Amino acid sequence: MTQFVKISAYEQALTRLEQAKERADLQSVIEEFCGIFEVERAVYHWVNSKGAHMGVGTYPQSWINRYLQKGYLKIDPVILGGFQRFHPMDWKNLDWSSKHARVFQADAIAHGVGNQGLSIPLRGPRGQYALFSVSHNCADDAWAKFIESRRRDLILISHYFNKKALELEPEKIANVASALSPREIETLTLLAMGYNRAQVAQTLLISEHTVRVYVESARFKLGSMNTTHAVACALSRGLIVI
């Protein structure tokens, strides 16, 4: 019964995210996702090619102030790792070897960020770069189980946030005509993860015919020759991450 409630709440939160009209709506939804996934912190932050910033999340204001005051942006292994990667990053697998990185990590934990974290790098049109992160205080084995069970959900949520942020950005830099729908993103993401069409249909609770429709629609929007090419195009443009 608990699992049913969690899934229902998740779907409702996704719907509210799709319907968001302003930044305050995104803040409300990201707080909601913290409760659904039972993590202490979640944050979505983007930067466009002109240096404009937008972020929503549940980090304590004291940590945000501290982060800016100390200039941690220049040494944060999560930020530096996100620029170099396209795949989700478990924080403990990043480079924390330098003294500055270890001091930063200790400071973050002391300010309630959490000793575990997962960040998903996202890239959009005209140099837009974003990160969607969740963090928590728990043991390594508990965090590994969380990532294993929720990785796909978090990847999809990150894309929903990025798509909505691009829609809300004043300059409207997103190319709406060629933007993939959430279902197209889900389908290509699962295909990129090695699922066959039958497994995609089973996972998304749709028919294989509907899977084919989503794939063909995504192919048309991406200008790709076949399914493999569509997945490659979506990955290279940062439209999906695995």
C-alpha positions in Angstrom: 0.0 0.0 0.0 2.9 2.4 0.8 4.4 1.7 -2.6 1.1 2.5 -4.3 1.0 5.8 -2.5 4.6 6.7 -3.5 4.0 5.9 -7.2 0.8 8.0 -7.2 2.5 10.9 -5.5 5.3 10.7 -8.0 3.0 10.8 -11.0 1.1 13.7 -9.5 4.3 15.6 -8.9 5.3 15.1 -12.5 2.0 16.5 -13.7 2.5 19.5 -11.5 5.9 20.0 -12.9 4.6 19.9 -16.5 2.0 22.5 -15.6 4.4 24.8 -13.8 4.0 28.4 -14.9 6.7 30.2 -12.9 9.8 29.6 -10.8 7.8 29.3 -7.5 6.0 26.3 -9.0 9.3 24.6 -9.7 10.4 25.3 -6.1 7.2 23.7 -4.8 7.6 20.6 -6.9 11.3 20.0 -6.0 10.3 20.2 -2.4 7.6 17.6 -3.1 10.1 15.3 -4.8 12.3 15.4 -1.7 9.4 13.9 0.3 8.5 11.4 -2.3 12.0 10.0 -2.6 12.7 10.5 1.1 16.0 12.4 0.5 17.0 15.4 2.5 18.1 17.7 -0.4 17.4 18.2 -4.0 18.4 21.1 -6.3 18.1 22.0 -10.0 20.4 24.8 -11.3 21.1 26.0 -14.8 23.4 28.6 -16.5 22.9 29.8 -20.0 25.5 31.0 -22.5 25.2 34.6 -21.3 25.8 33.7 -17.7 22.3 34.0 -16.4 21.5 31.7 -13.5 18.3 30.1 -12.2 18.0 27.6 -9.4 15.5 25.9 -7.2 16.1 23.5 -4.3 16.2 22.6 -0.7 19.7 23.5 0.3 19.8 25.6 3.5 20.2 29.3 2.9 23.2 29.3 5.2 24.9 26.9 2.9 24.0 28.9 -0.2 25.5 32.0 1.4 28.6 30.2 2.5 29.1 28.6 -1.0 29.0 32.0 -2.6 31.1 33.7 0.0 33.9 31.1 -0.2 33.8 31.0 -4.0 33.3 27.2 -3.9 32.0 27.2 -7.5 35.7 27.1 -8.7 36.6 24.0 -6.7 33.3 22.1 -6.3 34.1 18.5 -7.7 30.4 18.1 -8.6 30.4 21.2 -10.8 33.8 20.3 -12.3 32.7 16.7 -12.9 29.5 17.8 -14.6 31.4 19.8 -17.2 33.4 16.7 -18.1 30.6 14.1 -18.1 27.2 13.3 -19.7 26.2 10.5 -17.3 24.8 10.6 -13.7 27.5 11.1 -11.2 27.6 9.4 -7.8 29.5 12.0 -5.7 31.7 9.5 -4.0 33.2 8.6 -7.4 34.3 12.1 -8.1 37.8 13.5 -7.5 38.0 14.6 -3.8 41.8 14.1 -3.5 42.8 17.7 -3.2 43.0 19.5 0.1 40.6 22.2 -1.1 38.0 19.6 -2.2 38.2 17.8 1.1 37.7 21.1 3.0 34.7 21.9 0.8 33.2 18.4 1.4 33.5 18.7 5.1 32.0 22.2 5.1 29.1 21.0 2.9 28.3 18.1 5.2 28.5 20.4 8.3 25.9 22.6 6.6 23.5 19.8 6.0 24.0 19.0 2.4 24.6 15.3 3.1 27.4 12.8 2.8 25.9 11.1 -0.3 24.8 12.6 -3.6 23.9 12.0 -7.2 24.0 14.7 -9.9 22.8 14.5 -13.5 24.4 16.9 -16.0 22.1 18.4 -18.6 22.9 20.4 -21.7 20.5 22.4 -23.8 20.6 24.7 -26.8 23.0 27.6 -27.1 25.3 26.6 -24.3 22.8 26.0 -21.6 24.2 23.8 -18.8 22.3 22.4 -15.8 22.6 20.0 -12.9 19.9 18.1 -11.1 21.1 16.7 -7.8 19.8 14.8 -4.8 21.7 14.3 -1.6 21.2 12.5 1.7 22.9 11.3 4.9 23.2 7.5 4.9 25.6 4.6 4.6 27.2 3.6 1.3 25.1 0.4 0.9 21.8 2.2 1.5 22.7 4.9 -1.0 23.8 2.3 -3.6 20.3 0.6 -3.2 18.6 4.0 -3.6 20.5 4.8 -6.8 19.8 1.3 -8.2 16.0 1.6 -7.5 15.5 5.3 -8.4 18.1 6.1 -11.0 15.7 5.9 -14.0 13.1 8.1 -12.2 15.7 10.7 -11.3 17.0 10.8 -14.9 13.5 11.4 -16.2 12.8 14.0 -13.6 16.0 15.9 -14.4 14.8 16.2 -18.0 11.4 17.3 -17.0 13.0 20.1 -14.9 15.3 21.1 -17.7 12.6 21.2 -20.3 10.4 23.3 -18.1 13.2 25.7 -17.2 13.9 26.3 -20.8 10.2 27.0 -21.4 10.2 29.5 -18.5 13.5 31.2 -19.5 12.7 34.8 -20.7 14.6 34.5 -23.9 12.9 31.2 -24.9 16.0 29.7 -26.3 14.5 26.3 -26.5 13.5 25.2 -30.0 10.0 24.1 -29.1 9.2 22.8 -32.6 11.9 20.1 -32.3 11.7 19.5 -28.5 11.2 15.9 -27.5 8.1 15.1 -25.5 8.5 13.5 -22.0 7.4 10.1 -23.4 9.8 10.3 -26.3 12.6 11.1 -23.8 11.6 8.2 -21.6 11.5 5.8 -24.7 14.9 6.9 -26.0 16.5 6.9 -22.5 15.4 3.2 -22.0 16.6 2.3 -25.4 20.0 3.9 -24.7 20.2 1.9 -21.5 20.0 -1.3 -23.5 16.3 -2.1 -23.3 14.6 -3.7 -26.3 11.2 -2.4 -27.5 9.3 -5.1 -25.6 11.1 -4.2 -22.4 10.4 -0.5 -23.0 6.7 -1.2 -23.5 6.6 -3.2 -20.4 8.4 -0.6 -18.3 6.3 2.3 -19.5 3.0 0.2 -19.4 2.3 0.9 -23.1 2.1 -1.2 -26.2 5.0 -2.0 -28.5 3.1 -0.1 -31.3 3.0 3.0 -29.1 6.7 2.6 -28.5 7.3 2.5 -32.3 5.2 5.7 -32.6 7.3 7.5 -30.0 10.5 6.3 -31.7 9.4 7.5 -35.1 8.3 10.8 -33.8 11.6 11.3 -32.1 13.5 10.3 -35.2 11.6 12.9 -37.2 12.3 15.7 -34.7 16.0 14.8 -34.5 16.4 14.3 -38.2 17.9 10.9 -37.7 18.1 7.9 -40.1 17.2 5.1 -37.7 16.6 4.3 -34.0 20.3 4.0 -33.2 21.0 7.3 -34.8 18.1 8.9 -32.9 19.6 7.7 -29.6 23.0 8.9 -30.5 21.7 12.3 -31.6 19.7 12.6 -28.3 22.7 11.7 -26.2 25.1 14.1 -28.1 22.7 17.0 -27.7 22.2 16.3 -24.0 18.5 15.6 -24.5 18.9 12.2 -22.7 21.5 11.0 -20.2 22.2 7.4 -19.1 
